[in-house]
Amino acid sequence: MARYRFIEAGNKIICISTYAKKVVKGIAKCSPNDNFDIEIGKRLAQLRCDEKIADKRANRALDKYLEALAGKNEAKMYYDDMERYYLDSENKHDKALEELENFQKEI
């Protein structure tokens, strides 16, 4: 659950939170044509802060997903190599056993 701290600075509200131990800020600035409302400013600043956090989280998730996908592909290639190695060794073993049996029948 996000924790917020709000700072009122003149005609603007700054919402401060953290994501991944880094400070994230959302700012709401009152237009000269509007009446200043601290609750609206807090909500707007918080939503902007939340959007920045969500963006950072999505980017991090994408990075982690791509990292996992690369690991999965590498593991799949290794698995395929070991499967071919195993099947080849089984075929060579069967051939060697067959040749041994055929030779023993001949002598």
HELIX and SHEET records of a PDB file:
HELIX    1   1 ILE A   38  GLU A  106  1                                  69    
SHEET    1   A 3 ARG A   5  ALA A   9  0                                        
SHEET    2   A 3 LYS A  12  TYR A  19 -1                                        
SHEET    3   A 3 LYS A  22  LYS A  29 -1                                        
END                                                                             
